[in-house]
Amino acid sequence: MNRLLPPLRTAMYALRGGFLVRPLLISIALGLLGAVLSSLEETVPALSAWVPTVLFPSRADPQVAQIVLATIAGSIMTVVSIVFAILLMTLTLASMQFSPRILVSFVKDRVTQWTLGIFLGTFAYCMAALPAARFLPQPFAPVATVTGAMLLALTCVAWLIFFIHHISQAISVNQIVDRIARETEEVIDEIMPDRQRYIYDPTGVPFDGNKREVPVDNEVSGYIRYVDTGRLLYLAKAFKLRVRILRRVGHFVPAGVALFRASPEERLDPERARELRSAFDIGPTRTMQQDVEFGVIQIVDIALKAISPAVNDPSTAITCIDQLGRILIRFVNRKAPVSLLCDPPHIVRVIVPWIEIEGLLDTAFDQIRHYSMSDIAVSLRLLRALDDIASTCSDQGIIEPLVTRGRRIVAGCAERLSVDQIEKARQRLSALEARMDPFRTANTGAASPQTDKACRVPPA
C-alpha cells in the first residue's frame, strides 16, 4: 500500500487538472440517466402522464421523439465543435501574448470542464434514449425522456451564454495572474501551514557529517514535482539510513545524475535504493504540487513579455508585481518548512532542501528589475512591493535582503533615468530603508550583533 500511495497521488493530481475525469463522469452519468429513464418509462407508462399534451399531442408516434432526440444530439455536437475550436484558438493567442504556461490553468478551470461535461452528457443522454423510440414490435415514444432532453438542451443554451461570459473574463490578464497567485498561495498553505515564523537553528540537531555518503542516481530524466517526505522518513528509519536530497522540488534531474545521497554505505542495496526513489515524483513538466517557485515564474514570464519592446505594456507588468508581492507576503509570514527530518528526535534521517526567501526574491524581482531600468513606473511599483513585504515582517533577516534589492533597483534606474525621475524612487527607497531603523537602534553598542536566522533553511 505504501508503494501505491505516491503514484496514486500523482495520478489524482494529474486527473484533477485535466479534461478527462470531470467531463467523463458527467457524460457517463447523463448517458446512464437517459438509458435508465427511457427503460423505466416503458415499464411504468404513468411516468409520461405528467408531460403536457402541447409538447406531444400524439404520444403513440415515436417519429416525433426520434426527430427531437436526433436534432438535439446533432446540434449539441456542432456547438461543441465550434465553441471549443474557437476556445483553443483564443488560448493559443493568449499563450503567445502572455506565457505558454498559462494553458495549464485553463485546462484546470472547472467551468470549462463542466461546460464540456454538460454538452457531451446531453449528447450521450440523447443517444442512449434514442433506441427506445421505435415502431416495432409495437410503437413506443419515451415522452418523459424526450422532455428531459429538451430541458437539457435549454440548459446547454443558458450554460453556453454563461461560458462565453466566463471565458471573456478568464482570458484577461488580471484574471490570469490572480488565478496563478491563488494557486501559489494554496501551495504555500499546504507546505507551510503554520502562520507564525520561528527561529530554527539546524546546528542544534547533532549529526555526523563526516560519514561517507553513497550517491543514488536518478533513473528517469525530469523535474522533481513532489517529494513524499513522510514516506521518505519512514523508509530511512526502517533502513536505518540518513538520506540527503541533492536538488529541491522544481529542479531538473537528468537520468544518471545523483538524486540523493545515503549513508552508511553498507546499509544501502539496490532494492532499498529503488524503494527510496519511489518517494519522488519526477515528470517532464513542473507542477504546482509543492513548487512555490513555479507559480512565481509564471507571473514573472507574463511581466517580462509585457515590458518587452514588442509589447510595451507596463500596466500588465505592474499588475504582475502586485500579485508577486501578495505571494511573498504570504511566504514570509509562514513557518519555514523543516529541512532536517528526525525520527526519533535528534537523529537526522532526511535532509530536504527548500527554497529560501532570498532565492524566491531573486526569482520574483531580479529579471523584472533588469528589464525595467528605463521604466520608472515599473521600478516604483517594485519598490512599493518590497516595502509592502517589509511592512508585514519584523525579522531583520528578511528586511535586509529587501533593502538590498531596493538599492539595486534605484542604482539601475540612476544609470538610465533623469534626476527628476529618479527622485521618487529615492524617496521610496528611503522609506524602505527606514524599516531597518529599529534593528539599528537595538544593535547600537552591541559588541557582536547576532544575525537573525529566521526564515532560513539549511543548505543541502
C-alpha positions as CSV (number, residue, x, y, z in Angstrom):
1,M,0.0,0.0,0.0
2,N,2.9,2.4,0.8
3,R,4.3,1.8,-2.7
4,L,1.0,2.6,-4.3
5,L,0.3,5.9,-2.5
6,P,2.9,8.1,-4.3
7,P,1.9,7.1,-7.9
8,L,-1.8,7.2,-6.8
9,R,-1.4,10.8,-5.5
10,T,0.4,11.8,-8.7
11,A,-2.3,10.3,-10.9
12,M,-5.1,12.0,-8.9
13,Y,-3.3,15.4,-9.2
14,A,-3.0,14.9,-13.0
15,L,-6.6,13.8,-13.5
16,R,-7.9,16.6,-11.3
17,G,-6.3,19.2,-13.5
18,G,-7.3,17.7,-16.9
19,F,-10.2,17.3,-19.3
20,L,-10.6,13.6,-18.5
21,V,-12.3,13.0,-15.1
22,R,-15.0,15.6,-14.6
23,P,-16.4,15.7,-18.2
24,L,-16.2,12.0,-18.4
25,L,-18.1,11.4,-15.2
26,I,-20.8,14.0,-16.2
27,S,-21.1,12.4,-19.6
28,I,-21.4,8.9,-18.2
29,A,-24.0,10.0,-15.5
30,L,-26.2,11.7,-18.1
31,G,-25.9,8.9,-20.5
32,L,-26.9,6.4,-17.9
33,L,-29.8,8.7,-16.9
34,G,-31.1,8.6,-20.5
35,A,-30.9,4.9,-20.8
36,V,-32.4,4.2,-17.4
37,L,-35.2,6.7,-17.7
38,S,-36.3,5.5,-21.1
39,S,-36.3,1.9,-19.9
40,L,-38.2,2.8,-16.8
41,E,-40.7,4.8,-18.7
42,E,-41.5,1.8,-20.9
43,T,-42.0,-0.4,-17.8
44,V,-44.1,2.3,-15.9
45,P,-46.1,4.2,-18.5
46,A,-47.5,6.5,-15.8
47,L,-44.2,8.4,-15.8
48,S,-45.2,10.1,-19.1
49,A,-48.6,11.2,-17.8
50,W,-47.3,14.5,-16.4
51,V,-45.9,15.7,-19.7
52,P,-48.2,18.4,-21.2
53,T,-50.0,17.3,-24.4
54,V,-48.9,20.5,-26.0
55,L,-45.4,19.1,-26.3
56,F,-46.5,15.7,-27.6
57,P,-50.1,15.7,-28.9
58,S,-49.6,12.1,-30.3
59,R,-47.9,10.1,-27.7
60,A,-48.2,6.9,-29.8
61,D,-46.0,8.3,-32.6
62,P,-42.3,7.6,-32.0
63,Q,-41.2,9.5,-35.0
64,V,-41.5,12.8,-33.1
65,A,-39.3,11.5,-30.3
66,Q,-36.7,10.3,-32.8
67,I,-36.6,13.6,-34.5
68,V,-36.3,15.6,-31.3
69,L,-33.6,13.4,-29.8
70,A,-31.6,13.3,-33.1
71,T,-31.8,17.0,-33.6
72,I,-30.6,17.8,-30.1
73,A,-27.8,15.4,-30.4
74,G,-26.6,16.7,-33.7
75,S,-26.9,20.4,-32.7
76,I,-25.0,19.8,-29.4
77,M,-22.1,18.2,-31.1
78,T,-22.0,21.0,-33.7
79,V,-21.9,23.7,-31.0
80,V,-19.3,21.8,-29.0
81,S,-17.0,21.5,-32.1
82,I,-17.3,25.2,-33.0
83,V,-17.1,26.6,-29.5
84,F,-14.1,24.6,-28.4
85,A,-12.3,25.2,-31.7
86,I,-12.6,28.9,-31.1
87,L,-11.6,28.5,-27.5
88,L,-8.4,26.6,-28.4
89,M,-7.5,29.3,-30.9
90,T,-8.1,32.0,-28.3
91,L,-6.0,30.2,-25.7
92,T,-3.2,29.8,-28.3
93,L,-3.2,33.6,-28.9
94,A,-3.3,34.2,-25.1
95,S,-0.4,31.9,-24.6
96,M,1.6,33.7,-27.2
97,Q,0.9,37.0,-25.7
98,F,1.3,36.1,-22.0
99,S,3.0,32.8,-21.4
100,P,2.6,29.2,-22.7
101,R,2.4,28.0,-19.1
102,I,-1.0,29.6,-18.6
103,L,-2.6,26.8,-20.7
104,V,-2.3,24.6,-17.6
105,S,-4.5,26.9,-15.6
106,F,-7.2,27.0,-18.3
107,V,-7.3,23.2,-18.5
108,K,-7.8,23.1,-14.7
109,D,-10.7,25.6,-14.9
110,R,-13.8,23.9,-13.5
111,V,-16.2,26.0,-15.5
112,T,-14.6,24.8,-18.7
113,Q,-14.7,21.2,-17.5
114,W,-18.4,21.5,-16.5
115,T,-19.2,23.0,-19.9
116,L,-17.6,20.2,-21.8
117,G,-19.2,17.6,-19.5
118,I,-22.8,19.0,-19.8
119,F,-22.6,19.3,-23.6
120,L,-21.2,15.8,-24.0
121,G,-23.5,14.5,-21.4
122,T,-26.5,15.9,-23.2
123,F,-25.3,14.2,-26.4
124,A,-24.9,10.9,-24.5
125,Y,-28.3,11.3,-23.0
126,C,-30.0,11.7,-26.4
127,M,-28.0,8.8,-27.9
128,A,-28.8,6.5,-25.0
129,A,-32.6,7.3,-25.2
130,L,-32.8,7.2,-29.0
131,P,-33.2,3.4,-29.3
132,A,-36.2,3.4,-27.0
133,A,-38.2,5.4,-29.6
134,R,-39.3,2.6,-32.0
135,F,-42.1,1.3,-34.2
136,L,-41.6,-2.4,-33.7
137,P,-42.6,-4.7,-32.2
138,Q,-45.1,-2.0,-31.0
139,P,-44.9,1.8,-31.3
140,F,-43.4,3.5,-28.2
141,A,-42.4,7.1,-27.6
142,P,-40.4,7.9,-24.4
143,V,-42.2,11.2,-23.8
144,A,-40.8,11.9,-20.4
145,T,-37.2,11.1,-21.6
146,V,-37.6,13.4,-24.6
147,T,-38.9,16.2,-22.3
148,G,-35.7,15.7,-20.2
149,A,-33.6,16.0,-23.4
150,M,-35.4,19.3,-24.2
151,L,-34.7,20.6,-20.7
152,L,-31.1,19.6,-21.1
153,A,-31.0,21.5,-24.4
154,L,-32.3,24.6,-22.8
155,T,-29.7,24.2,-20.0
156,C,-27.0,23.9,-22.6
157,V,-28.1,27.2,-24.3
158,A,-28.1,29.0,-20.9
159,W,-24.8,27.5,-19.9
160,L,-23.2,28.4,-23.3
161,I,-24.0,32.1,-22.7
162,F,-22.5,31.8,-19.2
163,F,-19.4,30.0,-20.6
164,I,-18.8,32.7,-23.2
165,H,-19.1,35.4,-20.4
166,H,-16.7,33.4,-18.2
167,I,-14.1,32.9,-20.9
168,S,-14.2,36.6,-21.9
169,Q,-13.2,37.4,-18.3
170,A,-10.8,34.4,-17.8
171,I,-8.5,35.4,-20.7
172,S,-8.0,38.9,-19.2
173,V,-4.5,39.3,-17.8
174,N,-5.8,40.4,-14.4
175,Q,-7.8,37.2,-14.0
176,I,-5.0,35.0,-15.2
177,V,-2.4,36.5,-12.8
178,D,-4.9,36.4,-9.9
179,R,-5.7,32.7,-10.6
180,I,-2.0,31.8,-10.6
181,A,-1.4,33.8,-7.4
182,R,-4.3,32.0,-5.7
183,E,-3.0,28.6,-6.7
184,T,0.5,29.6,-5.4
185,E,-0.9,30.7,-2.1
186,E,-2.7,27.3,-1.8
187,V,0.7,25.6,-2.3
188,I,2.3,27.8,0.4
189,D,-0.6,27.0,2.8
190,E,-0.1,23.3,2.1
191,I,3.7,23.1,2.6
192,M,3.8,25.9,5.2
193,P,0.6,25.6,7.2
194,D,1.8,27.5,10.3
195,R,1.1,31.2,10.1
196,Q,3.9,32.2,12.6
197,R,7.5,32.0,11.7
198,Y,10.1,30.8,14.2
199,I,13.8,30.8,14.5
200,Y,15.0,27.3,13.5
201,D,18.7,26.6,14.2
202,P,19.7,23.4,12.3
203,T,23.0,23.2,14.2
204,G,21.0,22.4,17.3
205,V,20.4,18.9,15.8
206,P,23.6,16.9,16.1
207,F,24.6,14.5,13.3
208,D,27.9,13.2,12.0
209,G,28.6,15.0,8.7
210,N,31.8,13.1,8.0
211,K,30.2,9.8,7.2
212,R,30.7,8.7,3.6
213,E,27.5,9.2,1.6
214,V,26.7,7.0,-1.4
215,P,25.1,8.8,-4.4
216,V,21.9,7.2,-5.8
217,D,21.3,8.1,-9.4
218,N,18.1,9.2,-11.0
219,E,16.5,6.7,-13.4
220,V,14.2,9.0,-15.5
221,S,15.1,12.5,-16.6
222,G,12.6,15.1,-15.5
223,Y,11.6,17.7,-12.9
224,I,11.1,16.9,-9.3
225,R,7.4,17.6,-8.9
226,Y,6.7,16.1,-5.5
227,V,8.7,14.6,-2.6
228,D,6.8,12.3,-0.2
229,T,8.7,13.3,2.9
230,G,6.6,11.2,5.2
231,R,7.3,8.0,3.2
232,L,11.0,9.0,2.8
233,L,11.3,9.5,6.6
234,Y,9.6,6.1,7.2
235,L,11.9,4.3,4.8
236,A,15.0,6.0,6.2
237,K,14.1,5.0,9.7
238,A,13.2,1.4,8.6
239,F,16.5,1.0,6.8
240,K,18.5,2.9,9.4
241,L,19.8,5.4,6.8
242,R,20.3,9.1,6.5
243,V,19.1,10.5,3.2
244,R,20.3,13.8,1.8
245,I,18.2,15.1,-1.2
246,L,20.6,17.0,-3.5
247,R,18.0,19.0,-5.5
248,R,14.8,20.6,-4.4
249,V,11.4,20.5,-5.8
250,G,11.2,22.1,-9.3
251,H,14.8,21.3,-10.3
252,F,15.6,19.2,-13.3
253,V,17.5,16.0,-12.7
254,P,18.9,14.1,-15.8
255,A,19.0,10.4,-15.8
256,G,22.2,9.1,-14.4
257,V,22.8,12.2,-12.2
258,A,22.6,11.7,-8.4
259,L,19.2,12.3,-7.0
260,F,20.1,11.9,-3.3
261,R,22.9,10.6,-1.1
262,A,22.5,8.0,1.6
263,S,24.7,6.8,4.5
264,P,26.0,4.5,5.8
265,E,27.1,2.7,2.6
266,E,26.8,-0.9,4.0
267,R,23.0,-0.5,4.6
268,L,22.1,0.5,1.1
269,D,21.4,-2.0,-1.6
270,P,19.7,-1.7,-5.0
271,E,16.3,-2.8,-3.6
272,R,16.4,-0.2,-0.8
273,A,17.6,2.5,-3.3
274,R,14.5,1.6,-5.5
275,E,12.2,2.0,-2.5
276,L,13.7,5.4,-1.7
277,R,13.4,6.6,-5.3
278,S,9.7,5.7,-5.2
279,A,9.1,8.6,-2.8
280,F,9.9,11.1,-5.7
281,D,7.5,12.1,-8.4
282,I,9.6,13.0,-11.4
283,G,8.0,14.1,-14.7
284,P,8.6,16.1,-17.9
285,T,6.9,19.2,-16.7
286,R,6.8,21.2,-13.5
287,T,3.6,21.2,-11.4
288,M,2.2,23.2,-8.5
289,Q,2.1,20.3,-6.1
290,Q,5.0,21.5,-3.9
291,D,6.6,24.1,-6.2
292,V,6.0,27.6,-5.0
293,E,8.7,29.0,-7.3
294,F,6.8,27.7,-10.4
295,G,3.8,29.9,-9.7
296,V,6.1,32.9,-9.3
297,I,7.9,32.0,-12.6
298,Q,4.6,32.0,-14.5
299,I,3.7,35.5,-13.3
300,V,7.3,36.7,-14.0
301,D,7.0,35.4,-17.5
302,I,3.9,37.4,-18.1
303,A,5.5,40.5,-16.7
304,L,8.7,40.1,-18.8
305,K,6.6,39.8,-22.0
306,A,4.6,42.9,-21.0
307,I,7.6,45.1,-20.6
308,S,9.4,43.8,-23.7
309,P,9.8,46.3,-26.6
310,A,7.5,44.2,-28.8
311,V,4.5,44.5,-26.4
312,N,5.4,47.6,-24.3
313,D,2.6,47.1,-21.7
314,P,3.9,48.4,-18.3
315,S,0.4,48.2,-16.8
316,T,0.4,44.5,-17.1
317,A,3.8,44.3,-15.6
318,I,2.6,46.4,-12.6
319,T,-0.3,44.0,-12.1
320,C,2.1,41.1,-12.0
321,I,4.3,42.9,-9.5
322,D,1.3,43.5,-7.2
323,Q,0.5,39.7,-7.3
324,L,4.1,38.8,-6.7
325,G,4.1,41.0,-3.6
326,R,1.0,39.2,-2.4
327,I,2.6,35.8,-2.8
328,L,5.8,36.9,-1.0
329,I,3.8,38.4,1.9
330,R,2.1,35.0,2.4
331,F,5.5,33.3,2.1
332,V,7.5,35.4,4.6
333,N,4.7,35.2,7.2
334,R,4.7,31.4,7.3
335,K,6.7,29.0,9.3
336,A,9.6,27.8,7.1
337,P,9.5,24.1,6.2
338,V,11.8,22.0,8.3
339,S,14.8,20.9,6.4
340,L,16.1,18.3,8.9
341,L,13.6,15.5,9.5
342,C,14.3,13.5,12.6
343,D,12.9,10.2,13.9
344,P,13.4,9.6,16.8
345,P,14.1,13.2,17.9
346,H,17.7,14.5,17.4
347,I,18.5,11.7,15.0
348,V,18.6,13.1,11.5
349,R,17.0,10.8,8.9
350,V,16.2,13.0,5.9
351,I,17.7,16.3,4.8
352,V,15.3,18.2,2.4
353,P,16.3,21.4,0.6
354,W,13.5,24.0,0.4
355,I,13.6,27.3,-1.4
356,E,14.7,30.2,0.8
357,I,13.3,33.7,0.9
358,E,16.3,35.2,-0.9
359,G,16.0,32.7,-3.7
360,L,12.3,33.4,-4.1
361,L,13.0,37.2,-4.1
362,D,15.6,36.7,-6.8
363,T,13.1,34.7,-8.9
364,A,10.3,37.2,-8.4
365,F,12.1,40.5,-8.9
366,D,15.6,40.3,-10.4
367,Q,14.6,39.8,-14.0
368,I,11.9,42.4,-13.9
369,R,14.3,44.8,-12.3
370,H,16.9,44.2,-15.0
371,Y,14.4,44.8,-17.9
372,S,12.6,47.7,-16.3
373,M,15.6,50.0,-15.5
374,S,14.3,52.5,-18.1
375,D,10.7,52.4,-16.9
376,I,10.1,54.5,-13.8
377,A,6.5,53.3,-13.3
378,V,7.5,49.6,-13.1
379,S,10.5,50.4,-10.9
380,L,8.4,52.4,-8.5
381,R,6.0,49.6,-8.2
382,L,8.9,47.2,-7.5
383,L,10.0,49.4,-4.6
384,R,6.4,49.6,-3.3
385,A,6.1,45.8,-3.4
386,L,9.4,45.4,-1.4
387,D,8.1,48.0,1.1
388,D,4.8,46.1,1.4
389,I,6.6,42.9,2.2
390,A,8.8,44.6,4.7
391,S,5.8,46.2,6.5
392,T,4.3,42.8,7.2
393,C,7.5,41.2,8.7
394,S,9.6,42.1,11.7
395,D,12.6,39.9,11.1
396,Q,15.8,41.5,10.3
397,G,16.9,38.5,8.2
398,I,14.1,39.2,5.8
399,I,14.1,43.0,5.7
400,E,17.8,43.2,4.9
401,P,17.5,41.4,1.6
402,L,14.5,43.6,0.7
403,V,16.6,46.7,1.3
404,T,19.5,45.4,-0.7
405,R,17.2,44.7,-3.7
406,G,15.6,48.1,-3.3
407,R,19.1,49.7,-3.6
408,R,19.8,47.7,-6.7
409,I,16.6,49.0,-8.3
410,V,17.5,52.6,-7.6
411,A,21.1,52.1,-8.8
412,G,20.0,50.6,-12.1
413,C,17.4,53.4,-12.7
414,A,20.0,56.0,-11.9
415,E,22.0,54.9,-15.0
416,R,19.2,55.4,-17.4
417,L,16.7,57.9,-16.0
418,S,17.0,61.6,-15.3
419,V,17.5,63.1,-11.9
420,D,13.8,64.3,-11.7
421,Q,12.6,60.8,-12.5
422,I,14.8,59.1,-10.0
423,E,13.8,61.3,-7.1
424,K,10.6,59.4,-6.4
425,A,12.5,56.2,-6.5
426,R,14.9,57.5,-3.9
427,Q,12.1,58.6,-1.7
428,R,10.6,55.1,-1.7
429,L,14.0,53.6,-1.1
430,S,14.3,55.9,2.0
431,A,11.0,54.6,3.3
432,L,12.2,51.0,2.8
433,E,15.5,51.7,4.5
434,A,13.7,53.2,7.4
435,R,12.3,49.7,8.1
436,M,15.8,48.8,9.4
437,D,15.9,51.6,12.0
438,P,14.5,49.6,14.9
439,F,17.2,46.9,14.3
440,R,20.0,49.5,14.1
441,T,18.8,51.0,17.4
442,A,18.6,47.6,19.1
443,N,22.1,46.8,17.9
444,T,23.7,50.1,18.9
445,G,26.5,49.4,21.4
446,A,26.4,45.7,20.9
447,A,29.8,44.1,20.8
448,S,28.8,41.4,18.3
449,P,25.3,41.7,16.9
450,Q,23.7,38.4,16.2
451,T,22.3,37.6,12.8
452,D,18.7,36.7,12.8
453,K,18.3,33.2,11.4
454,A,14.6,33.3,10.9
455,C,13.2,32.2,7.6
456,R,16.5,30.5,6.7
457,V,16.7,26.9,5.5
458,P,20.0,24.9,5.9
459,P,21.7,24.1,2.6
460,A,21.5,20.6,1.3
